[in-house]
Amino acid sequence: MQDNELFVILNPHAAKGKAKKQEDMIRTLLGAGGKEVVLYHTEIGNGAERVAFQAAMDGRKVIIAAGGDGTVNEVANGILKAVTLHNIPSPALGVIPIGRGNDFAWGMQIPKPVKEACEVILAGKTRVIDAGVTYGGNYPEGRFFVNGQGVGFEPLVNFLASEFKHVSGTPSYVFALIRILIHYPAPYTVELTLDDQVLNLKTQQLSICNGRRMGSAFLMGPDALFDDGYFDVVYANAPVPSRRMVPLALTFLSGKQVKQKEFSVAKVKKLVMKSSDFAMPVHVDGEEISKGCMEFRTELLESILPVFC
């Protein structure tokens, strides 16, 4: 392959199918200046992770995810599997955010307009970021993530938002939030290990943040940085009483939950969470790890992935 080749993995179903309409523009913009654009469409059962893994193993220098946070997560998983299992140099990840939430792109200051996102890639400037890997639920062998992991209340909102057929983006998450608040989850009795500190508590919500925003509008980790060598873990430190549910949920929009007495923040490199009563819903980057698992383990991978930004 040529050094000036750009390998694009496009999810044509992203943004309720609107992403496919951007294909010609992406080819034209990235092909400016003599770049060779190789574009692959994801398909059901033949998704972005497998293609990204093979592209990394083939020695491609640039792999671009064109889609939403789910597409970015799959592409990152393919790249990071190749890097960690086969000890190869990491290709640079490009992102063209044409999905529902685009939280990772927002956190990395990658512009949403396709033209500007392509210009960021062509400019060639990268930032090497940390990533995470979690073990548990449907992925005992591990699944990587780049933006964040949620447990309890947050993934319930995320899973419901993804089921809406005619609503996308921020409105889908807001409607889901209202629905979940009506049937607010009972607290989980957990043993939470943050690095070497062991806590026993009841909690309804925990976020493991590499980036700042999740769910298109919620600043779950307002002070998180992609490249500081730590997760920001933000969690409810006690059951939230019903009278506080709505006011606290609204603070997620501005990140002010970290200043409330019901929440605690820790900077850690690894985490283990075990429930002794209810199974916990868990997601990474908006992708389902489990609708309900009793235990998982998460670790930080420092300075592992270069990203155009």
Secondary structure, DSSP 8 states (H G I E B T S, - for coil): --TTEEEEEE-TTTTTTGGGGGHHHHHHHHTGGG-EEEEEE-BTTB-HHHHHHHHHHTT-SEEEEEESHHHHHHHHHHHHHHHHHH-----EEEEEE-SS--HHHHHTT--SSHHHHHHHHHHT-EEEEEEEEEEETTEEEEEEESSEEEEEHHHHHHHHHHH-SS--HHHHHHHHHHHHHHT----EEEEEEETTEEEEEEESEEEEESSS-BTTTB-SSTT--TTSS-EEEEEESS---HHHHHHHHHHTTTTGGGGSTTEEEEEESEEEEEESSS-EEEEETTEEEEEEESEEEEEEEEEEEEEE-
